[in-house]
Amino acid sequence: TTAQLDGGSKAMLRVTLLRNDGSEITASRMVNVPDYEIVDGTYIVYSANGLYEWARSHSKCILANDITLPDAAEGGSNWTPVELYTFDGLGHTISNVVINGGDYVGFFGRTSGTIKDLNLANAKINGNNYVGGIIGESRGMHIIACSVTNCTITGNDNVGGIRGKHFGGDMTACCVTGGTITGNTNVGGITGHQHTGAITSCYTTADVKGNSSTGSFLGYQFITGIYAGYWQTDTQTNAIGNNEDGYDETTKVEGGVTWKTATEAMNAAIPTDGTCPYRYVQSDGENNPPAIEKTGE
C-alpha cells in the first residue's frame, strides 16, 4: 500500500517467508518512494509533485503510477501544457487536469515525437484555438494507445478529444469515452483538424457540438486516411464535418454494427509489425466499448 506525502510517498513493504512446516514469518517496514527519479536522462514519475518537476524539464518521461492532480482554484488552472518529445504512460491515468484559457492547450501543448499508453480522465480543458485532451497541436507525431475518459473539452476553433490540430504523423489505437467536446469550427470526437497522416483503429463515444466543420469522429480532414474508425453518439449525425481528399473508413456503432464487431475490426487493422503492441479487449461485456491493453513489445 502507498500513502501520498508532500515530499513523496511512503510504501509498506511486506516480506513473507514460508517454512517447510507450512508456517509463515512476515516482516514489514515503511520505505520511502521518491516523487521522481532520473534514469539516463528520462524522468520516472511517481507523484503529482514529480509530474510538475518533470514538466519543467522538457525531458522524456515514463509514468510509474496513476496520478491525480490537486484541485485548481476556482476559475484557475492546475496544469500548464507541456512541449515534449517522448512520453510513455505505461497504461497509467492522470486525473483532474484543469486548464483555463490560452491557445494550443491540452495536457501537452505544441509538440512532436511519440506519446503512448496514457489515459487522461476527468479533465476540464478550456481554451481558444487548437484545444485537445491529450495534445493541442502536434506535428509529425505518433500517438499510440492513448485514451481520454469523461473529460470536458471546450474551445473555439480546432477542438478535439485527443488533439486539436495535427499535421502529419499517425494515431493508432486511441479512444475517447464519454465526456463532451464543444467548439465553433473544426470540432471532432477524435481530432478537430487533421492535415495529412493516418488515424487507425480509433473510436469515440463523446458528445460533440459545434457550428461548422463538426463531426462525431473528425471535424475537418485534408489528405488524411481514417481506417477502422468507429463512433457512437446522438449529438452529431455525421462522422466527419468537412472532408477534403481524405479516405473515410468510419462507421457508427448501431444496428448490426456492435461493439463486438467494431472491436474485432479495430484489432484486425492494428499493425502487426511491432510498432503498436496493443489490442482492444471487451472487459465490460460485448455491448460496451473496449479498453486498450498492452500485448507485449
KEMI-796879 format. One line per 2 residues: their letters; for each residue x negated, z negated, y negated of N, C-alpha, C, CB. Coordinates in pm, whole numbers, m for minus. Glycine has a CB too. Example, Ala and Ser with C-alpha at 12.3 -4.5 7.8 and 13.67 -1.06 7.14 Angstrom:
AS) m1319:m780:569:m1230:m780:450:m1320:m780:330:m1131:m905:447 ~ m1285:m708:225:m1367:m714:106:m1290:m787:m3:m1408:m572:60;
//
This chain:
TT) m85:0:119:0:0:0:m88:0:m123:96:m123:m1 ~ m36:56:m238:m113:59:m362:m30:3:m476:m160:202:m394;
AQ) m98:m53:m577:m32:m104:m696:m105:m50:m817:m29:m260:m698 ~ m31:14:m910:m93:75:m1027:m132:m32:m1129:1:178:m1092;
LD) m256:m33:m1174:m304:m126:m1274:m356:m47:m1394:m414:m218:m1217 ~ m380:m117:m1508:m426:m49:m1629:m559:22:m1605:m439:m147:m1744;
GG) m648:m39:m1531:m780:19:m1512:m794:97:m1385:m881:m88:m1514 ~ m686:126:m1317:m693:199:m1192:m592:146:m1094:m833:192:m1132;
SK) m625:141:m968:m535:93:m866:m607:m3:m774:m475:209:m787 ~ m529:m89:m710:m581:m170:m602:m503:m135:m477:m571:m323:m634;
AM) m573:m128:m366:m509:m95:m240:m541:m202:m138:m554:45:m188 ~ m442:m232:m54:m463:m327:53:m516:m251:174:m332:m404:88;
LR) m639:m283:216:m699:m220:332:m684:m314:451:m848:m185:306 ~ m617:m267:554:m598:m347:674:m668:m277:792:m447:m368:704;
VT) m743:m358:869:m811:m307:987:m765:m390:1107:m968:m312:971 ~ m714:m324:1210:m665:m393:1329:m749:m353:1449:m516:m361:1354;
LL) m799:m452:1521:m877:m430:1643:m793:m471:1763:m1012:m509:1639 ~ m792:m389:1865:m716:m416:1986:m811:m462:2096:m638:m290:2031;
RN) m788:m586:2145:m871:m641:2252:m832:m580:2387:m859:m793:2256 ~ m920:m597:2486:m892:m548:2621:m769:m615:2682:m1012:m570:2710;
DG) m740:m740:2642:m624:m809:2698:m495:m775:2626:m645:m959:2695 ~ m500:m682:2533:m381:m638:2461:m353:m712:2333:m264:m651:2549;
SE) m425:m819:2305:m405:m893:2179:m476:m818:2065:m460:m1039:2191 ~ m440:m857:1943:m491:m788:1825:m557:m885:1728:m379:m713:1755;
IT) m654:m833:1656:m715:m906:1545:m701:m818:1422:m866:m943:1575 ~ m644:m874:1315:m623:m798:1192:m694:m865:1076:m474:m784:1162;
AS) m767:m786:1001:m833:m835:880:m790:m746:763:m989:m835:896 ~ m776:m804:645:m733:m726:529:m806:m772:404:m582:m738:509;
RM) m817:m682:309:m877:m715:180:m830:m615:76:m1033:m716:190 ~ m833:m658:m49:m798:m569:m159:m922:m489:m199:m742:m650:m281;
VN) m904:m360:m217:m1014:m275:m261:m972:m202:m388:m1056:m173:m150 ~ m1066:m175:m475:m1039:m104:m599:m1035:47:m576:m1143:m139:m706;
VP) m936:111:m635:m926:256:m631:m940:305:m775:m790:305:m566 ~ m1033:393:m806:m1054:436:m944:m942:527:m994:m1188:508:m957;
DY) m932:540:m1128:m837:636:m1185:m876:779:m1148:m832:620:m1339 ~ m1006:803:m1142:m1056:935:m1106:m1202:922:m1065:m1040:1037:m1223;
EI) m1251:1023:m1000:m1394:1035:m975:m1433:1182:m990:m1432:981:m833 ~ m1559:1207:m1013:m1608:1343:m1034:m1702:1378:m921:m1678:1358:m1172;
VD) m1669:1483:m849:m1749:1528:m736:m1789:1673:m761:m1672:1512:m601 ~ m1917:1698:m778:m1967:1834:m803:m1894:1901:m919:m1953:1920:m676;
GT) m1867:1824:m1024:m1803:1879:m1143:m1652:1888:m1138:m1856:2013:m1168 ~ m1591:1850:m1024:m1446:1854:m1008:m1389:1713:m1019:m1408:1918:m874;
YI) m1285:1698:m1098:m1217:1569:m1111:m1124:1548:m992:m1139:1560:m1244 ~ m1136:1435:m924:m1043:1392:m821:m958:1285:m888:m1117:1339:m690;
VY) m829:1312:m907:m744:1227:m992:m649:1144:m905:m663:1313:m1092 ~ m644:1012:m937:m562:920:m858:m447:858:m938:m649:810:m802;
SA) m451:863:m1070:m353:790:m1150:m323:866:m1279:m403:648:m1183 ~ m221:816:m1353:m186:878:m1481:m303:869:m1578:m62:810:m1541;
NG) m372:754:m1582:m489:742:m1669:m596:843:m1631:m546:599:m1663 ~ m614:863:m1502:m711:962:m1457:m671:1102:m1496:m728:954:m1307;
LY) m540:1129:m1494:m491:1262:m1533:m520:1288:m1681:m340:1275:m1505 ~ m500:1187:m1763:m531:1201:m1906:m681:1223:m1928:m483:1077:m1983;
EW) m763:1152:m1853:m909:1170:m1865:m948:1311:m1825:m984:1068:m1778 ~ m890:1361:m1715:m922:1498:m1674:m880:1599:m1779:m854:1530:m1542;
AR) m763:1578:m1840:m710:1675:m1937:m804:1695:m2055:m574:1629:m1988 ~ m884:1594:m2086:m979:1607:m2196:m1106:1680:m2156:m1014:1471:m2250;
SH) m1122:1704:m2025:m1248:1759:m1976:m1249:1910:m1960:m1282:1697:m1846 ~ m1130:1969:m1940:m1118:2113:m1910:m1198:2152:m1786:m1165:2195:m2030;
SK) m1204:2061:m1689:m1276:2087:m1565:m1179:2120:m1453:m1363:1965:m1526 ~ m1232:2155:m1339:m1150:2174:m1221:m1090:2040:m1180:m1232:2235:m1104;
CI) m974:2047:m1111:m906:1923:m1076:m844:1932:m937:m798:1891:m1178 ~ m852:1820:m864:m780:1802:m738:m695:1677:m754:m878:1791:m615;
LA) m566:1689:m730:m473:1577:m743:m468:1502:m610:m331:1625:m786 ~ m500:1372:m613:m509:1294:m489:m389:1204:m464:m633:1212:m492;
ND) m298:1192:m561:m179:1107:m548:m61:1171:m620:m205:965:m604 ~ 61:1127:m586:176:1153:m671:157:1070:m797:312:1119:m599;
IT) 192:1126:m913:169:1057:m1040:294:1066:m1127:47:1117:m1114 ~ 336:954:m1183:445:950:m1280:388:912:m1415:555:851:m1236;
LP) 410:997:m1516:359:967:m1649:446:860:m1715:355:1095:m1736 ~ 388:780:m1804:466:677:m1874:570:741:m1964:374:585:m1957;
DA) 678:669:m1991:784:721:m2076:730:754:m2214:899:621:m2087 ~ 781:864:m2271:742:904:m2406:829:831:m2508:754:1057:m2425;
AE) 778:813:m2628:858:759:m2737:972:855:m2768:772:733:m2863 ~ 1082:804:m2818:1198:888:m2845:1160:1003:m2939:1312:805:m2905;
GG) 1188:1125:m2896:1155:1243:m2976:1010:1284:m2967:1190:1218:m3116 ~ 928:1209:m2893:787:1239:m2884:748:1301:m2752:708:1116:m2906;
SN) 619:1308:m2725:566:1369:m2604:472:1271:m2534:493:1501:m2637 ~ 458:1288:m2405:358:1210:m2332:253:1299:m2266:426:1124:m2226;
WT) 255:1428:m2303:159:1521:m2243:129:1635:m2339:213:1576:m2110 ~ 1:1671:m2346:m43:1788:m2422:m85:1896:m2325:m160:1752:m2520;
PV) m26:2017:m2333:m59:2123:m2237:m210:2148:m2229:12:2251:m2276 ~ m255:2173:m2106:m397:2186:m2076:m434:2333:m2058:m434:2106:m1951;
EL) m550:2371:m2106:m608:2501:m2075:m715:2480:m1969:m667:2571:m2203 ~ m699:2544:m1854:m797:2521:m1749:m811:2643:m1659:m759:2399:m1666;
YT) m887:2625:m1552:m920:2738:m1467:m878:2719:m1322:m1067:2763:m1473 ~ m896:2600:m1265:m861:2578:m1125:m799:2440:m1108:m985:2592:m1035;
FD) m683:2435:m1039:m614:2309:m1015:m551:2314:m877:m505:2282:m1124 ~ m579:2213:m794:m522:2203:m661:m441:2073:m654:m633:2207:m551;
GL) m308:2088:m642:m222:1970:m638:m217:1902:m503:m86:2007:m678 ~ m267:1966:m399:m266:1912:m263:m126:1867:m219:m363:1794:m254;
GH) m24:1933:m272:113:1901:m234:172:1783:m307:120:1875:m89 ~ 100:1726:m403:147:1609:m476:238:1647:m593:29:1527:m526;
TI) 308:1546:m645:407:1565:m751:365:1492:m878:545:1516:m705 ~ 379:1561:m991:365:1499:m1122:504:1490:m1183:266:1580:m1216;
SN) 547:1368:m1216:683:1345:m1264:683:1293:m1408:755:1245:m1174 ~ 798:1316:m1475:827:1256:m1606:739:1311:m1718:810:1108:m1599;
VV) 699:1437:m1706:627:1501:m1817:727:1529:m1929:557:1634:m1770 ~ 692:1493:m2051:777:1517:m2168:694:1587:m2275:838:1383:m2223;
IN) 738:1704:m2317:672:1780:m2423:778:1822:m2524:597:1905:m2366 ~ 755:1793:m2650:849:1832:m2756:775:1909:m2865:918:1708:m2816;
GG) 805:2040:m2874:752:2122:m2981:630:2202:m2946:722:2038:m3095 ~ 613:2315:m3017:495:2397:m3003:518:2525:m2927:389:2320:m2937;
DY) 420:2615:m2933:418:2739:m2857:322:2724:m2739:376:2859:m2947 ~ 337:2813:m2640:251:2812:m2521:254:2674:m2454:105:2851:m2558;
VG) 372:2627:m2423:381:2492:m2366:436:2495:m2224:469:2404:m2454 ~ 384:2405:m2145:419:2378:m2008:322:2269:m1966:412:2508:m1915;
FF) 317:2233:m1839:214:2138:m1800:77:2196:m1836:222:2105:m1648 ~ 60:2327:m1815:m57:2399:m1864:m11:2487:m1979:m125:2484:m1751;
GR) m98:2509:m2076:m61:2591:m2192:m95:2737:m2173:m130:2539:m2315 ~ m203:2784:m2233:m251:2921:m2215:m371:2912:m2121:m290:2990:m2352;
TS) m363:2980:m2009:m466:2958:m1908:m482:3077:m1815:m434:2836:m1827 ~ m592:3075:m1741:m618:3174:m1637:m690:3103:m1524:m701:3295:m1691;
GT) m696:3165:m1409:m761:3103:m1295:m665:3091:m1178:m815:2967:m1332 ~ m666:2975:m1110:m580:2954:m993:m519:2814:m999:m660:2972:m862;
IK) m388:2808:m981:m316:2681:m969:m240:2688:m838:m220:2655:m1092 ~ m253:2584:m755:m184:2588:m627:m135:2450:m584:m275:2645:m520;
DL) m28:2452:m504:23:2335:m432:56:2218:m523:m78:2291:m329 ~ 120:2248:m637:159:2144:m732:310:2144:m748:91:2167:m869;
NL) 370:2025:m746:512:2010:m774:529:1934:m905:585:1937:m658 ~ 608:1991:m995:643:1927:m1122:789:1884:m1112:619:2023:m1244;
AN) 818:1756:m1133:953:1704:m1112:1001:1626:m1235:957:1616:m988 ~ 1131:1643:m1263:1199:1564:m1367:1127:1570:m1501:1211:1419:m1322;
AK) 1080:1687:m1535:1013:1706:m1664:1113:1753:m1769:897:1808:m1650 ~ 1081:1724:m1895:1159:1773:m2009:1062:1843:m2103:1235:1657:m2082;
IN) 1070:1975:m2104:976:2056:m2181:1053:2137:m2283:893:2148:m2088 ~ 1027:2112:m2409:1099:2176:m2519:997:2237:m2615:1191:2076:m2593;
GN) 999:2371:m2627:905:2438:m2715:969:2552:m2789:787:2489:m2637 ~ 886:2638:m2848:935:2752:m2924:923:2880:m2842:858:2766:m3057;
NY) 803:2941:m2841:782:3066:m2768:677:3044:m2657:736:3178:m2866 ~ 696:3113:m2544:614:3100:m2424:623:2958:m2368:466:3136:m2454;
VG) 736:2928:m2310:762:2795:m2256:787:2807:m2106:883:2727:m2328 ~ 716:2729:m2027:737:2729:m1882:719:2590:m1824:641:2826:m1814;
GI) 765:2570:m1701:745:2441:m1637:599:2417:m1603:830:2432:m1511 ~ 541:2510:m1527:400:2497:m1489:308:2550:m1599:374:2573:m1357;
IG) 339:2669:m1653:249:2735:m1749:329:2797:m1863:164:2843:m1678 ~ 274:2785:m1985:334:2853:m2099:302:3002:m2097:286:2792:m2229;
ES) 174:3036:m2097:131:3176:m2087:9:3186:m1998:100:3235:m2228 ~ 10:3281:m1905:m103:3300:m1815:m149:3444:m1818:m67:3258:m1671;
RG) m278:3462:m1794:m337:3596:m1791:m427:3610:m1669:m417:3624:m1921 ~ m396:3709:m1586:m477:3735:m1468:m484:3614:m1377:m615:3776:m1508;
MH) m375:3543:m1366:m378:3414:m1296:m311:3423:m1160:m310:3308:m1380 ~ m359:3341:m1066:m298:3330:m935:m229:3195:m925:m403:3348:m821;
II) m99:3198:m898:m19:3076:m885:35:3075:m743:98:3070:m992 ~ 1:2972:m667:31:2969:m523:99:2838:m487:m98:2987:m440;
AC) 214:2848:m420:283:2732:m361:308:2621:m463:201:2677:m247 ~ 355:2657:m581:391:2558:m682:543:2550:m693:329:2593:m820;
SV) 593:2433:m730:738:2415:m741:774:2334:m864:794:2349:m616 ~ 893:2359:m915:949:2288:m1029:1084:2235:m986:960:2380:m1158;
TN) 1105:2104:m995:1223:2041:m939:1297:1958:m1044:1186:1953:m821 ~ 1424:1992:m1065:1512:1915:m1155:1451:1895:m1294:1543:1779:m1095;
CT) 1404:2004:m1353:1342:1998:m1485:1432:2062:m1591:1204:2067:m1483 ~ 1419:2016:m1714:1490:2074:m1828:1388:2146:m1914:1566:1963:m1911;
IT) 1402:2279:m1922:1304:2362:m1992:1378:2441:m2100:1228:2458:m1893 ~ 1337:2423:m2225:1409:2481:m2338:1311:2545:m2435:1494:2375:m2410;
GN) 1346:2666:m2484:1262:2733:m2582:1337:2842:m2653:1139:2789:m2517 ~ 1264:2929:m2721:1325:3040:m2793:1304:3171:m2717:1266:3050:m2936;
DN) 1183:3224:m2721:1153:3349:m2652:1052:3326:m2539:1098:3454:m2751 ~ 1069:3402:m2431:979:3395:m2315:979:3255:m2253:835:3434:m2356;
VG) 1088:3225:m2185:1110:3092:m2128:1137:3108:m1978:1229:3019:m2198 ~ 1064:3036:m1895:1082:3049:m1750:1059:2918:m1677:989:3154:m1696;
GI) 1111:2910:m1555:1097:2789:m1475:954:2759:m1435:1182:2800:m1352 ~ 882:2862:m1388:741:2844:m1352:652:2874:m1471:703:2935:m1234;
RG) 673:2987:m1537:589:3023:m1651:671:3101:m1754:468:3107:m1605 ~ 628:3091:m1881:699:3159:m1988:667:3307:m1993:667:3095:m2120;
KH) 537:3339:m2006:495:3478:m2013:369:3496:m1931:471:3521:m2160 ~ 361:3615:m1866:250:3638:m1773:199:3779:m1784:292:3608:m1630;
FG) 66:3793:m1788:0:3924:m1788:m89:3932:m1665:m82:3946:m1919 ~ m57:4020:m1571:m141:4041:m1455:m144:3922:m1362:m281:4075:m1498;
GD) m218:3935:m1252:m225:3826:m1157:m101:3819:m1070:m245:3695:m1229 ~ m103:3729:m972:5:3720:m875:63:3580:m867:m45:3763:m739;
MT) 190:3574:m825:256:3448:m794:312:3459:m654:368:3414:m899 ~ 282:3361:m568:324:3366:m429:377:3230:m384:207:3411:m339;
AC) 491:3233:m315:549:3113:m252:571:3001:m353:458:3063:m141 ~ 639:3033:m463:672:2933:m564:823:2924:m579:606:2969:m700;
CV) 872:2809:m622:1018:2792:m631:1056:2699:m746:1074:2739:m500 ~ 1179:2719:m794:1239:2634:m897:1371:2584:m840:1258:2712:m1034;
TG) 1383:2454:m821:1500:2397:m758:1575:2308:m857:1461:2317:m634 ~ 1702:2343:m885:1782:2264:m977:1731:2273:m1119:1784:2121:m933;
GT) 1787:2190:m1206:1744:2188:m1345:1805:2300:m1427:1594:2197:m1352 ~ 1765:2307:m1554:1818:2407:m1647:1706:2473:m1723:1918:2343:m1744;
IT) 1725:2602:m1751:1629:2681:m1829:1708:2752:m1937:1549:2785:m1738 ~ 1679:2722:m2062:1760:2770:m2173:1671:2830:m2281:1845:2657:m2232;
GN) 1709:2949:m2329:1634:3013:m2436:1716:3118:m2507:1508:3075:m2381 ~ 1650:3201:m2584:1718:3306:m2660:1693:3442:m2596:1670:3306:m2805;
TN) 1566:3484:m2590:1531:3616:m2538:1424:3603:m2430:1481:3708:m2652 ~ 1434:3687:m2328:1340:3686:m2215:1340:3548:m2147:1196:3722:m2264;
VG) 1448:3522:m2078:1467:3392:m2014:1494:3415:m1865:1585:3312:m2080 ~ 1420:3345:m1778:1438:3366:m1635:1412:3241:m1554:1349:3476:m1587;
GI) 1472:3235:m1436:1455:3119:m1349:1312:3100:m1303:1544:3133:m1230 ~ 1242:3210:m1275:1101:3203:m1234:1009:3228:m1353:1072:3305:m1123;
TG) 1027:3340:m1421:942:3378:m1534:1028:3438:m1644:833:3480:m1490 ~ 992:3408:m1769:1064:3467:m1881:1024:3612:m1903:1041:3387:m2007;
HQ) 893:3638:m1913:841:3773:m1941:723:3799:m1849:799:3787:m2092 ~ 737:3899:m1765:631:3935:m1669:581:4074:m1702:684:3928:m1521;
HT) 452:4085:m1737:391:4213:m1773:282:4244:m1670:331:4209:m1918 ~ 314:4328:m1574:229:4366:m1461:207:4247:m1367:93:4419:m1511;
GA) 158:4277:m1248:137:4173:m1148:248:4173:m1044:128:4038:m1214 ~ 240:4083:m948:337:4076:m839:391:3935:m823:274:4124:m708;
IT) 518:3926:m787:582:3799:m753:632:3814:m610:701:3763:m853 ~ 583:3730:m521:612:3744:m378:664:3613:m321:488:3790:m302;
SC) 775:3622:m247:829:3508:m172:857:3387:m262:732:3467:m62 ~ 931:3411:m367:969:3303:m459:1121:3294:m467:907:3327:m599;
YT) 1171:3174:m502:1315:3159:m519:1347:3060:m629:1380:3115:m388 ~ 1471:3065:m678:1517:2974:m782:1664:2941:m764:1492:3034:m922;
TA) 1699:2816:m794:1840:2773:m796:1874:2710:m931:1868:2674:m681 ~ 1788:2728:m1031:1810:2667:m1162:1923:2736:m1237:1681:2672:m1246;
DV) 1991:2664:m1323:2088:2723:m1416:2010:2785:m1531:2190:2616:m1467 ~ 2040:2912:m1560:1965:2987:m1662:2062:3035:m1770:1888:3107:m1599;
KG) 2027:3010:m1896:2112:3052:m2007:2027:3113:m2117:2194:2932:m2061 ~ 2070:3231:m2166:2001:3298:m2275:2092:3401:m2338:1872:3364:m2226;
NS) 2045:3462:m2446:2127:3558:m2519:2094:3703:m2486:2111:3537:m2666 ~ 1969:3735:m2462:1932:3872:m2428:1814:3871:m2333:1898:3954:m2555;
ST) 1802:3977:m2252:1696:3988:m2151:1687:3858:m2071:1559:4020:m2217 ~ 1800:3820:m2014:1810:3695:m1940:1856:3723:m1798:1905:3597:m2010;
GS) 1786:3667:m1700:1824:3685:m1561:1801:3559:m1481:1747:3799:m1500 ~ 1876:3545:m1375:1862:3426:m1291:1722:3413:m1233:1964:3428:m1179;
FL) 1658:3526:m1203:1523:3524:m1146:1416:3553:m1251:1513:3626:m1032 ~ 1436:3656:m1330:1336:3702:m1426:1405:3755:m1551:1244:3811:m1364;
GY) 1347:3722:m1668:1406:3769:m1792:1374:3915:m1820:1359:3685:m1907 ~ 1247:3945:m1839:1202:4081:m1870:1081:4113:m1784:1169:4097:m2021;
QF) 1081:4231:m1722:964:4271:m1645:923:4413:m1680:992:4259:m1496 ~ 790:4433:m1684:734:4564:m1714:624:4593:m1612:677:4569:m1861;
IT) 644:4699:m1535:549:4740:m1431:514:4620:m1342:420:4800:m1495 ~ 615:4556:m1290:597:4438:m1207:658:4464:m1070:661:4313:m1273;
GI) 602:4404:m967:662:4412:m835:716:4277:m792:561:4464:m733 ~ 843:4271:m754:903:4149:m700:937:4176:m555:1030:4104:m782;
YA) 883:4095:m466:901:4115:m323:957:3987:m261:766:4155:m255 ~ 1066:4002:m186:1131:3888:m119:1160:3776:m218:1042:3835:m5;
GY) 1228:3810:m328:1271:3712:m426:1417:3675:m405:1249:3765:m569 ~ 1450:3546:m412:1587:3501:m387:1632:3406:m498:1598:3432:m249;
WQ) 1764:3408:m522:1818:3322:m627:1960:3280:m592:1814:3394:m764 ~ 2002:3167:m649:2137:3118:m626:2180:3032:m745:2145:3036:m493;
TD) 2264:3088:m828:2321:3019:m943:2442:3097:m991:2217:3001:m1057 ~ 2533:3031:m1058:2651:3098:m1111:2645:3118:m1261:2776:3020:m1075;
TQ) 2536:3074:m1326:2529:3087:m1471:2487:3227:m1515:2432:2985:m1527 ~ 2425:3304:m1427:2390:3443:m1455:2431:3529:m1336:2237:3457:m1484;
TN) 2488:3645:m1366:2533:3734:m1258:2426:3832:m1216:2656:3809:m1301 ~ 2318:3843:m1293:2213:3939:m1262:2082:3867:m1235:2196:4040:m1377;
AI) 1999:3929:m1151:1869:3869:m1119:1767:3891:m1230:1816:3925:m988 ~ 1767:4011:m1289:1670:4048:m1392:1745:4090:m1517:1576:4161:m1343;
GN) 1703:4034:m1631:1771:4067:m1756:1740:4206:m1805:1735:3967:m1861 ~ 1613:4245:m1803:1571:4376:m1851:1453:4423:m1767:1532:4371:m2003;
NE) 1472:4531:m1695:1371:4580:m1602:1320:4716:m1648:1428:4590:m1458 ~ 1192:4721:m1687:1130:4846:m1727:1019:4882:m1628:1074:4836:m1872;
DG) 1047:4979:m1544:948:5032:m1449:896:4926:m1354:831:5094:m1525 ~ 981:4833:m1314:939:4730:m1221:1012:4743:m1088:963:4592:m1280;
YD) 945:4706:m980:1006:4709:m847:1086:4580:m827:898:4725:m735 ~ 1210:4594:m787:1301:4480:m778:1350:4461:m635:1420:4499:m873;
ET) 1300:4357:m571:1347:4321:m437:1400:4177:m442:1232:4336:m330 ~ 1502:4158:m530:1563:4026:m545:1701:4027:m480:1573:3986:m695;
TK) 1739:3915:m422:1866:3904:m350:1930:3771:m381:1845:3921:m198 ~ 2060:3772:m405:2133:3647:m426:2172:3588:m291:2258:3670:m514;
VE) 2157:3457:m280:2196:3388:m157:2347:3361:m164:2115:3254:m137 ~ 2423:3440:m93:2568:3427:m86:2619:3513:27:2635:3466:m221;
GG) 2736:3481:76:2795:3560:183:2707:3561:307:2819:3702:137 ~ 2673:3682:351:2592:3697:472:2445:3665:452:2605:3835:524;
VT) 2404:3650:326:2265:3613:297:2260:3461:283:2212:3684:167 ~ 2202:3394:379:2196:3249:381:2054:3203:350:2243:3194:517;
WK) 2039:3072:332:1904:3020:311:1819:3034:435:1909:2876:268 ~ 1883:3038:550:1807:3061:673:1746:3200:674:1897:3042:796;
TA) 1828:3300:642:1776:3437:640:1677:3457:525:1891:3539:629 ~ 1704:3391:412:1611:3401:299:1475:3341:334:1669:3332:174;
TE) 1477:3226:401:1353:3161:441:1273:3250:535:1382:3027:508 ~ 1341:3310:629:1272:3399:724:1210:3518:651:1369:3449:832;
AM) 1284:3576:556:1233:3692:483:1116:3655:393:1345:3756:400 ~ 1124:3541:326:1015:3499:239:889:3469:319:1056:3376:157;
NA) 903:3403:432:786:3375:516:723:3503:569:826:3286:634 ~ 807:3601:602:756:3728:653:677:3804:547:871:3815:704;
AI) 709:3779:418:643:3852:310:516:3784:260:738:3869:195 ~ 494:3657:299:372:3587:256:252:3651:325:381:3435:289;
PT) 147:3683:251:28:3746:311:m31:3660:422:m77:3772:204 ~ m84:3725:522:m146:3655:635:m298:3666:632:m93:3710:767;
DG) m352:3701:516:m498:3719:505:m570:3591:466:m529:3827:403 ~ m498:3478:462:m560:3351:428:m555:3315:281:m700:3353:470;
TC) m507:3405:197:m500:3376:54:m386:3282:19:m485:3504:m24 ~ m287:3270:108:m175:3179:85:m139:3107:215:m51:3258:30;
PY) m211:3000:248:m188:2929:374:m69:2833:366:m312:2852:415 ~ 46:2885:326:166:2804:311:285:2881:369:191:2769:161;
RY) 385:2807:415:508:2866:464:626:2778:426:503:2887:618 ~ 743:2839:416:865:2765:386:921:2700:512:970:2858:322;
VQ) 971:2576:497:1031:2502:607:1165:2445:560:937:2388:656 ~ 1269:2466:638:1401:2414:602:1416:2271:656:1514:2505:657;
SD) 1360:2177:585:1360:2038:628:1492:1968:599:1248:1963:562 ~ 1578:2031:516:1705:1970:478:1824:2048:534:1716:1961:325;
GE) 1806:2117:644:1915:2192:705:1914:2338:666:2047:2130:668 ~ 1980:2420:748:1975:2565:729:2054:2614:609:2025:2633:852;
NN) 2143:2532:554:2225:2575:441:2165:2535:306:2364:2518:453 ~ 2046:2479:307:1982:2435:183:1849:2507:164:1961:2283:184;
PP) 1804:2517:39:1676:2583:12:1561:2514:84:1649:2585:m138 ~ 1458:2590:121:1345:2532:194:1242:2467:104:1278:2638:277;
AI) 1155:2390:165:1039:2334:98:916:2410:144:1024:2183:126 ~ 812:2406:62:689:2477:97:591:2377:158:628:2547:m28;
EK) 527:2416:266:432:2330:335:306:2406:367:494:2274:462 ~ 195:2334:367:66:2396:398:52:2412:549:m50:2312:342;
TG) m2:2525:591:m19:2552:733:m164:2546:775:39:2687:769 ~ m256:2537:680:m399:2537:709:m469:2645:632:m424:2555:858;
E) m600:2629:619:m680:2729:545:m703:2853:631:m817:2669:500;
//
